[in-house]
Every structure is written in C-alpha cells, then in structure tokens.
Amino acid sequence: MRPIGLVDGRLIDLNENVVPMEDRGHQFGDGIYEVTRVYNGRCFALKQHMDRAYRSLRELRIPATYTFDELKGFHELLIKESGITEGAIYMQITRGVAPRAHGFPENVVPRLTMSIRPTASNTALKEGGAKGLFVPDERWLRCDIKSINLLGNILGKQRAKEAGCFEGIQVRGEYVTEGTSSNFFVIKDEVLWTHPAHPVSNLILKGVTRTIIMEEILPSLGLTVVEKPFTPAFAKSADEAFICGTNSEVIPIISLDGAPVGSGQVGPITRKIQAAYEAIIDRECGRK
C-alpha cells in the first residue's frame, strides 16, 4: 500500500518533479480540484464529484479534455496500483502551461494531476464532537467554484487551529457562510438551517456531502431545512450544529467561540444524520 500520483494519465512516484515552472496553476492558481473518498476499494459519490468538476471548468472557461469514463478509469487505476482501499483521491486540472501572462493563453492544453493517499480516521471527532471558531470570510466572491485558490480558507483554518479549534466557521459581513473546508448546519427547534448555495448564492460551495444530506437524508428523517443566511448569534443559540464534507464526513460542533452549543454534547438529530450517511456509504461501496 503506497501513495502514488498520476499526470495526464501516467502513473508517477509522488517524489517525482512534474510541475513545470509556467504551469498556470503554479503561477496563478488557475485551476480546479476535487477530492473523492475511497471506501472498501471503491470511490464514493464519484459521479457527483466529477459533475461538479465539469461545472467548475465551465465557469473558469477551462476546456474539459477528459470524459467521465476516462476520469473514472484514472481513479480506479490509482486504487488498483496503490493498494489503498481506505483513502482519498485528489484531482486537479489547471489551464495548462504557457508563458506567464494574465490573459488566457491560446492553444494550451489543460493539465491533469492526481494522487491517492490513505486517510486518517475522524472517529474521535465524529463521536465526541469538535470545537468551532468564527473567523472572517476573506475569500473571493466565487466560492461556488471549487478553485485551487484557497488562501482565504487557509488563513481561517490556521486561526481556528491556533485557538485550539478543529474548524473555522466563516462569517461574511453579518452572516455565517460555511467552514473553511466544510459546509455548516445548525439545528434549532428541530429545523435545520444552512446558508443557501448555487444557484441562489455564490458565497458557499455546494458540497457533495451537503447535497447528499439535503436530498437523500433529510426527507427520509422528516426534517425541515431552511436555506437562509443566519448570524453567529443565531448559531450560538442553536440546539445542535455540525459540519460536513468529503474528508470530515459529518462532525458535530459542540462549541462555538468557546461557548457550548445547546447542551455541549452531540445531539440526537446529528446522530441520526451521521448514521444515515454511513448507511449510504455502506450501500454504495459494499461495506459490511
């Protein structure tokens, strides 16, 4: 079992130097990415991730040079050759390699790089909950695109880390948007609240895990969801809160800015959502 990479269809060792000096991803952050989890040797929600990748490419006007079947094949090849059955695959597509100039270059071919690594378990956080810290949302205004420009996210994550918190919960103006690497929900009076996503708003990423929860889990639990901006004060008054994402899955947030959320313990609705999400992974990836 070993982490390996792939560049434009060619398998590589991760120590190999493969990024040209004038790759626009390297110089401008001109590209998109996706992360897909691997469970039991199978990709989870791969179609949803690749559909979002194609949308991000369209929004940035980067040509799509690989079909879904080709990208699926690359994911499966990485799993097979690495021997990793529990991990994550990172996929990045940049506009390509060209002399440095801000405008789009002509006759340039997008560049695909991928890697697979084992993933550490979030079991303790999923069971016991995590701390969140409100941080300023300093990102650009197209948060609906999964761009490789992540400096605002990094700064927010570091603020949270230095405060002893797992996640930074971003605030733009008066309203909470999302986590630095996750979507954010609060539960108050048995109603779930979350910031609206595309096409209503460009201020958060329409997460794949978020979509699964909202479309496949909440209706089956008979829960009402409100997609509407809310303030940090409202979040602090909630009964429960949680973040979700491809790597984090569903992690309860039991405190915000040092104050307990609700009872300060993982709530019953969050537990139901966690169990339902695990069941979906089990079905799709043949676990258990």
Contacts in CASP RR format, 6 or more apart in sequence:
PFRMAT RR
TARGET T0000
AUTHOR 0000-0000-0000
METHOD contacts of the structure
MODEL  1
MRPIGLVDGRLIDLNENVVPMEDRGHQFGDGIYEVTRVYNGRCFALKQHM
DRAYRSLRELRIPATYTFDELKGFHELLIKESGITEGAIYMQITRGVAPR
AHGFPENVVPRLTMSIRPTASNTALKEGGAKGLFVPDERWLRCDIKSINL
LGNILGKQRAKEAGCFEGIQVRGEYVTEGTSSNFFVIKDEVLWTHPAHPV
SNLILKGVTRTIIMEEILPSLGLTVVEKPFTPAFAKSADEAFICGTNSEV
IPIISLDGAPVGSGQVGPITRKIQAAYEAIIDRECGRK
1 82 0 8 1.000
1 83 0 8 1.000
1 84 0 8 1.000
1 118 0 8 1.000
2 82 0 8 1.000
2 83 0 8 1.000
2 84 0 8 1.000
3 14 0 8 1.000
3 82 0 8 1.000
3 84 0 8 1.000
3 115 0 8 1.000
3 116 0 8 1.000
3 117 0 8 1.000
3 118 0 8 1.000
4 11 0 8 1.000
4 12 0 8 1.000
4 13 0 8 1.000
4 14 0 8 1.000
4 78 0 8 1.000
4 81 0 8 1.000
4 82 0 8 1.000
4 115 0 8 1.000
4 116 0 8 1.000
5 11 0 8 1.000
5 12 0 8 1.000
5 13 0 8 1.000
5 14 0 8 1.000
5 78 0 8 1.000
5 113 0 8 1.000
5 114 0 8 1.000
5 115 0 8 1.000
5 116 0 8 1.000
6 12 0 8 1.000
6 74 0 8 1.000
6 77 0 8 1.000
6 78 0 8 1.000
6 112 0 8 1.000
6 113 0 8 1.000
6 114 0 8 1.000
6 115 0 8 1.000
7 18 0 8 1.000
7 111 0 8 1.000
7 112 0 8 1.000
7 113 0 8 1.000
7 114 0 8 1.000
8 111 0 8 1.000
8 112 0 8 1.000
8 113 0 8 1.000
9 74 0 8 1.000
9 112 0 8 1.000
11 77 0 8 1.000
11 78 0 8 1.000
11 81 0 8 1.000
12 18 0 8 1.000
14 115 0 8 1.000
18 113 0 8 1.000
19 26 0 8 1.000
19 113 0 8 1.000
20 26 0 8 1.000
20 97 0 8 1.000
22 97 0 8 1.000
22 98 0 8 1.000
22 99 0 8 1.000
22 100 0 8 1.000
23 94 0 8 1.000
23 96 0 8 1.000
23 97 0 8 1.000
23 111 0 8 1.000
24 30 0 8 1.000
24 31 0 8 1.000
24 94 0 8 1.000
24 95 0 8 1.000
24 96 0 8 1.000
24 97 0 8 1.000
24 98 0 8 1.000
24 105 0 8 1.000
25 31 0 8 1.000
25 94 0 8 1.000
25 95 0 8 1.000
25 96 0 8 1.000
25 148 0 8 1.000
26 94 0 8 1.000
27 100 0 8 1.000
28 102 0 8 1.000
29 94 0 8 1.000
29 147 0 8 1.000
29 148 0 8 1.000
29 149 0 8 1.000
30 60 0 8 1.000
30 62 0 8 1.000
30 94 0 8 1.000
30 95 0 8 1.000
30 96 0 8 1.000
30 148 0 8 1.000
31 60 0 8 1.000
31 62 0 8 1.000
31 92 0 8 1.000
31 93 0 8 1.000
31 94 0 8 1.000
31 95 0 8 1.000
31 147 0 8 1.000
31 148 0 8 1.000
32 53 0 8 1.000
32 56 0 8 1.000
32 57 0 8 1.000
32 60 0 8 1.000
32 62 0 8 1.000
32 92 0 8 1.000
32 93 0 8 1.000
32 145 0 8 1.000
32 146 0 8 1.000
32 147 0 8 1.000
32 148 0 8 1.000
33 90 0 8 1.000
33 91 0 8 1.000
33 92 0 8 1.000
33 93 0 8 1.000
33 146 0 8 1.000
33 147 0 8 1.000
33 148 0 8 1.000
34 49 0 8 1.000
34 50 0 8 1.000
34 52 0 8 1.000
34 53 0 8 1.000
34 90 0 8 1.000
34 91 0 8 1.000
34 146 0 8 1.000
35 49 0 8 1.000
35 88 0 8 1.000
35 89 0 8 1.000
35 90 0 8 1.000
35 91 0 8 1.000
35 246 0 8 1.000
35 247 0 8 1.000
36 43 0 8 1.000
36 44 0 8 1.000
36 45 0 8 1.000
36 46 0 8 1.000
36 49 0 8 1.000
36 75 0 8 1.000
36 88 0 8 1.000
36 89 0 8 1.000
36 91 0 8 1.000
36 246 0 8 1.000
37 43 0 8 1.000
37 44 0 8 1.000
37 45 0 8 1.000
37 87 0 8 1.000
37 88 0 8 1.000
37 119 0 8 1.000
37 246 0 8 1.000
37 247 0 8 1.000
38 44 0 8 1.000
38 79 0 8 1.000
38 84 0 8 1.000
38 85 0 8 1.000
38 86 0 8 1.000
38 87 0 8 1.000
38 88 0 8 1.000
38 89 0 8 1.000
38 116 0 8 1.000
39 85 0 8 1.000
39 86 0 8 1.000
39 87 0 8 1.000
39 281 0 8 1.000
39 285 0 8 1.000
39 287 0 8 1.000
40 85 0 8 1.000
40 86 0 8 1.000
40 285 0 8 1.000
40 286 0 8 1.000
40 287 0 8 1.000
41 79 0 8 1.000
41 84 0 8 1.000
41 85 0 8 1.000
41 86 0 8 1.000
41 285 0 8 1.000
42 79 0 8 1.000
42 284 0 8 1.000
42 285 0 8 1.000
42 286 0 8 1.000
43 72 0 8 1.000
43 75 0 8 1.000
43 76 0 8 1.000
43 79 0 8 1.000
43 89 0 8 1.000
44 281 0 8 1.000
44 284 0 8 1.000
44 285 0 8 1.000
45 208 0 8 1.000
45 209 0 8 1.000
45 212 0 8 1.000
45 246 0 8 1.000
45 284 0 8 1.000
46 72 0 8 1.000
46 75 0 8 1.000
47 68 0 8 1.000
48 208 0 8 1.000
48 211 0 8 1.000
48 212 0 8 1.000
49 208 0 8 1.000
49 246 0 8 1.000
50 68 0 8 1.000
50 71 0 8 1.000
50 72 0 8 1.000
52 146 0 8 1.000
52 206 0 8 1.000
52 207 0 8 1.000
52 208 0 8 1.000
53 71 0 8 1.000
53 91 0 8 1.000
53 93 0 8 1.000
53 146 0 8 1.000
54 64 0 8 1.000
56 145 0 8 1.000
56 146 0 8 1.000
56 147 0 8 1.000
57 63 0 8 1.000
57 64 0 8 1.000
57 93 0 8 1.000
57 110 0 8 1.000
58 64 0 8 1.000
59 142 0 8 1.000
59 144 0 8 1.000
59 145 0 8 1.000
60 95 0 8 1.000
60 145 0 8 1.000
60 147 0 8 1.000
61 104 0 8 1.000
62 93 0 8 1.000
62 94 0 8 1.000
62 95 0 8 1.000
62 110 0 8 1.000
63 110 0 8 1.000
64 110 0 8 1.000
65 109 0 8 1.000
65 110 0 8 1.000
65 112 0 8 1.000
66 74 0 8 1.000
66 112 0 8 1.000
71 91 0 8 1.000
74 91 0 8 1.000
74 112 0 8 1.000
74 114 0 8 1.000
75 89 0 8 1.000
75 91 0 8 1.000
75 114 0 8 1.000
78 84 0 8 1.000
78 89 0 8 1.000
78 114 0 8 1.000
78 115 0 8 1.000
78 116 0 8 1.000
79 85 0 8 1.000
79 89 0 8 1.000
79 116 0 8 1.000
82 116 0 8 1.000
84 116 0 8 1.000
84 117 0 8 1.000
84 118 0 8 1.000
86 118 0 8 1.000
86 119 0 8 1.000
87 116 0 8 1.000
87 117 0 8 1.000
87 118 0 8 1.000
87 119 0 8 1.000
88 116 0 8 1.000
88 117 0 8 1.000
88 119 0 8 1.000
88 246 0 8 1.000
88 247 0 8 1.000
89 114 0 8 1.000
89 115 0 8 1.000
89 116 0 8 1.000
90 114 0 8 1.000
90 115 0 8 1.000
90 116 0 8 1.000
90 117 0 8 1.000
91 112 0 8 1.000
91 113 0 8 1.000
91 114 0 8 1.000
92 112 0 8 1.000
92 113 0 8 1.000
92 114 0 8 1.000
92 148 0 8 1.000
93 110 0 8 1.000
93 111 0 8 1.000
93 112 0 8 1.000
94 110 0 8 1.000
94 111 0 8 1.000
94 113 0 8 1.000
94 148 0 8 1.000
95 104 0 8 1.000
95 105 0 8 1.000
95 108 0 8 1.000
95 110 0 8 1.000
95 111 0 8 1.000
96 105 0 8 1.000
96 108 0 8 1.000
96 109 0 8 1.000
96 110 0 8 1.000
96 111 0 8 1.000
97 108 0 8 1.000
97 111 0 8 1.000
98 105 0 8 1.000
98 108 0 8 1.000
99 105 0 8 1.000
119 247 0 8 1.000
122 247 0 8 1.000
122 248 0 8 1.000
122 249 0 8 1.000
122 251 0 8 1.000
125 166 0 8 1.000
125 248 0 8 1.000
125 251 0 8 1.000
126 249 0 8 1.000
126 250 0 8 1.000
126 251 0 8 1.000
126 252 0 8 1.000
126 274 0 8 1.000
127 266 0 8 1.000
128 252 0 8 1.000
128 254 0 8 1.000
128 266 0 8 1.000
129 251 0 8 1.000
129 252 0 8 1.000
129 253 0 8 1.000
129 254 0 8 1.000
129 266 0 8 1.000
130 165 0 8 1.000
130 166 0 8 1.000
130 167 0 8 1.000
130 243 0 8 1.000
130 251 0 8 1.000
130 252 0 8 1.000
130 253 0 8 1.000
130 254 0 8 1.000
131 164 0 8 1.000
131 165 0 8 1.000
131 166 0 8 1.000
131 167 0 8 1.000
131 253 0 8 1.000
131 254 0 8 1.000
131 255 0 8 1.000
131 256 0 8 1.000
131 258 0 8 1.000
132 160 0 8 1.000
132 165 0 8 1.000
132 166 0 8 1.000
132 167 0 8 1.000
132 168 0 8 1.000
132 169 0 8 1.000
132 253 0 8 1.000
132 255 0 8 1.000
132 256 0 8 1.000
132 257 0 8 1.000
132 258 0 8 1.000
133 159 0 8 1.000
133 160 0 8 1.000
133 163 0 8 1.000
133 164 0 8 1.000
133 165 0 8 1.000
133 167 0 8 1.000
133 168 0 8 1.000
133 169 0 8 1.000
133 256 0 8 1.000
133 257 0 8 1.000
133 258 0 8 1.000
134 168 0 8 1.000
134 169 0 8 1.000
134 170 0 8 1.000
134 171 0 8 1.000
134 176 0 8 1.000
134 232 0 8 1.000
134 256 0 8 1.000
134 257 0 8 1.000
135 155 0 8 1.000
135 156 0 8 1.000
135 159 0 8 1.000
135 160 0 8 1.000
135 168 0 8 1.000
135 169 0 8 1.000
135 170 0 8 1.000
135 171 0 8 1.000
135 180 0 8 1.000
136 156 0 8 1.000
136 170 0 8 1.000
136 171 0 8 1.000
136 172 0 8 1.000
137 170 0 8 1.000
137 171 0 8 1.000
137 172 0 8 1.000
137 173 0 8 1.000
137 177 0 8 1.000
137 203 0 8 1.000
138 152 0 8 1.000
138 155 0 8 1.000
138 156 0 8 1.000
139 152 0 8 1.000
139 153 0 8 1.000
139 170 0 8 1.000
140 147 0 8 1.000
140 149 0 8 1.000
141 202 0 8 1.000
141 203 0 8 1.000
142 202 0 8 1.000
143 177 0 8 1.000
143 178 0 8 1.000
143 202 0 8 1.000
143 203 0 8 1.000
143 204 0 8 1.000
143 205 0 8 1.000
144 197 0 8 1.000
144 198 0 8 1.000
144 201 0 8 1.000
144 202 0 8 1.000
144 203 0 8 1.000
144 204 0 8 1.000
144 205 0 8 1.000
144 206 0 8 1.000
146 205 0 8 1.000
152 180 0 8 1.000
153 180 0 8 1.000
153 181 0 8 1.000
154 180 0 8 1.000
156 168 0 8 1.000
156 170 0 8 1.000
156 180 0 8 1.000
157 167 0 8 1.000
157 168 0 8 1.000
157 180 0 8 1.000
157 181 0 8 1.000
159 168 0 8 1.000
160 166 0 8 1.000
160 167 0 8 1.000
160 168 0 8 1.000
160 180 0 8 1.000
166 251 0 8 1.000
167 179 0 8 1.000
167 180 0 8 1.000
167 181 0 8 1.000
167 182 0 8 1.000
167 243 0 8 1.000
167 248 0 8 1.000
167 251 0 8 1.000
167 253 0 8 1.000
168 179 0 8 1.000
168 180 0 8 1.000
169 176 0 8 1.000
169 178 0 8 1.000
169 179 0 8 1.000
169 184 0 8 1.000
169 232 0 8 1.000
169 235 0 8 1.000
169 243 0 8 1.000
169 253 0 8 1.000
169 256 0 8 1.000
170 176 0 8 1.000
170 177 0 8 1.000
170 178 0 8 1.000
170 179 0 8 1.000
170 180 0 8 1.000
171 177 0 8 1.000
171 232 0 8 1.000
172 203 0 8 1.000
174 229 0 8 1.000
174 231 0 8 1.000
175 195 0 8 1.000
175 229 0 8 1.000
175 230 0 8 1.000
175 231 0 8 1.000
176 184 0 8 1.000
176 195 0 8 1.000
176 229 0 8 1.000
176 230 0 8 1.000
176 231 0 8 1.000
176 232 0 8 1.000
176 235 0 8 1.000
177 184 0 8 1.000
177 195 0 8 1.000
177 203 0 8 1.000
177 204 0 8 1.000
178 184 0 8 1.000
178 195 0 8 1.000
178 204 0 8 1.000
178 205 0 8 1.000
179 243 0 8 1.000
181 245 0 8 1.000
181 247 0 8 1.000
181 248 0 8 1.000
182 243 0 8 1.000
182 244 0 8 1.000
182 245 0 8 1.000
182 248 0 8 1.000
182 251 0 8 1.000
183 194 0 8 1.000
183 204 0 8 1.000
183 205 0 8 1.000
183 207 0 8 1.000
183 209 0 8 1.000
183 210 0 8 1.000
183 243 0 8 1.000
183 244 0 8 1.000
183 245 0 8 1.000
184 194 0 8 1.000
184 195 0 8 1.000
184 235 0 8 1.000
184 241 0 8 1.000
184 242 0 8 1.000
184 243 0 8 1.000
184 253 0 8 1.000
185 192 0 8 1.000
185 193 0 8 1.000
185 194 0 8 1.000
185 213 0 8 1.000
185 241 0 8 1.000
185 242 0 8 1.000
185 243 0 8 1.000
185 244 0 8 1.000
186 192 0 8 1.000
186 193 0 8 1.000
186 194 0 8 1.000
186 230 0 8 1.000
186 234 0 8 1.000
186 235 0 8 1.000
186 238 0 8 1.000
186 240 0 8 1.000
186 241 0 8 1.000
186 261 0 8 1.000
187 193 0 8 1.000
187 238 0 8 1.000
187 239 0 8 1.000
187 240 0 8 1.000
187 241 0 8 1.000
187 242 0 8 1.000
187 269 0 8 1.000
187 270 0 8 1.000
188 234 0 8 1.000
188 237 0 8 1.000
188 238 0 8 1.000
188 239 0 8 1.000
189 239 0 8 1.000
190 223 0 8 1.000
190 224 0 8 1.000
190 269 0 8 1.000
191 223 0 8 1.000
191 224 0 8 1.000
191 225 0 8 1.000
191 226 0 8 1.000
192 218 0 8 1.000
192 223 0 8 1.000
192 224 0 8 1.000
192 225 0 8 1.000
192 226 0 8 1.000
192 269 0 8 1.000
193 225 0 8 1.000
193 226 0 8 1.000
193 228 0 8 1.000
193 230 0 8 1.000
193 234 0 8 1.000
193 238 0 8 1.000
194 210 0 8 1.000
194 214 0 8 1.000
194 225 0 8 1.000
194 226 0 8 1.000
194 227 0 8 1.000
195 201 0 8 1.000
195 203 0 8 1.000
195 204 0 8 1.000
195 227 0 8 1.000
195 228 0 8 1.000
195 229 0 8 1.000
195 230 0 8 1.000
196 204 0 8 1.000
196 227 0 8 1.000
196 228 0 8 1.000
196 229 0 8 1.000
197 204 0 8 1.000
197 205 0 8 1.000
197 206 0 8 1.000
197 207 0 8 1.000
197 210 0 8 1.000
197 227 0 8 1.000
198 206 0 8 1.000
200 227 0 8 1.000
207 244 0 8 1.000
207 245 0 8 1.000
208 245 0 8 1.000
208 246 0 8 1.000
209 244 0 8 1.000
209 245 0 8 1.000
209 246 0 8 1.000
209 249 0 8 1.000
209 250 0 8 1.000
209 277 0 8 1.000
210 244 0 8 1.000
210 245 0 8 1.000
212 277 0 8 1.000
212 280 0 8 1.000
213 244 0 8 1.000
213 250 0 8 1.000
213 273 0 8 1.000
213 277 0 8 1.000
214 225 0 8 1.000
216 276 0 8 1.000
216 280 0 8 1.000
217 273 0 8 1.000
217 276 0 8 1.000
217 277 0 8 1.000
217 280 0 8 1.000
218 225 0 8 1.000
218 273 0 8 1.000
220 276 0 8 1.000
221 269 0 8 1.000
221 272 0 8 1.000
221 273 0 8 1.000
221 276 0 8 1.000
223 269 0 8 1.000
232 256 0 8 1.000
232 257 0 8 1.000
235 241 0 8 1.000
235 256 0 8 1.000
235 261 0 8 1.000
236 256 0 8 1.000
236 257 0 8 1.000
236 259 0 8 1.000
236 261 0 8 1.000
238 261 0 8 1.000
238 262 0 8 1.000
239 261 0 8 1.000
239 262 0 8 1.000
239 267 0 8 1.000
240 252 0 8 1.000
240 261 0 8 1.000
240 262 0 8 1.000
240 266 0 8 1.000
240 267 0 8 1.000
240 269 0 8 1.000
240 270 0 8 1.000
241 252 0 8 1.000
241 253 0 8 1.000
241 254 0 8 1.000
241 256 0 8 1.000
241 261 0 8 1.000
241 270 0 8 1.000
242 250 0 8 1.000
242 251 0 8 1.000
242 252 0 8 1.000
242 253 0 8 1.000
242 270 0 8 1.000
242 273 0 8 1.000
243 250 0 8 1.000
243 251 0 8 1.000
243 253 0 8 1.000
244 250 0 8 1.000
244 251 0 8 1.000
244 277 0 8 1.000
249 274 0 8 1.000
249 277 0 8 1.000
250 270 0 8 1.000
250 273 0 8 1.000
250 274 0 8 1.000
250 277 0 8 1.000
252 266 0 8 1.000
252 267 0 8 1.000
252 270 0 8 1.000
252 274 0 8 1.000
253 261 0 8 1.000
254 260 0 8 1.000
254 261 0 8 1.000
254 264 0 8 1.000
254 265 0 8 1.000
254 266 0 8 1.000
255 261 0 8 1.000
255 264 0 8 1.000
281 287 0 8 1.000
282 288 0 8 1.000
END
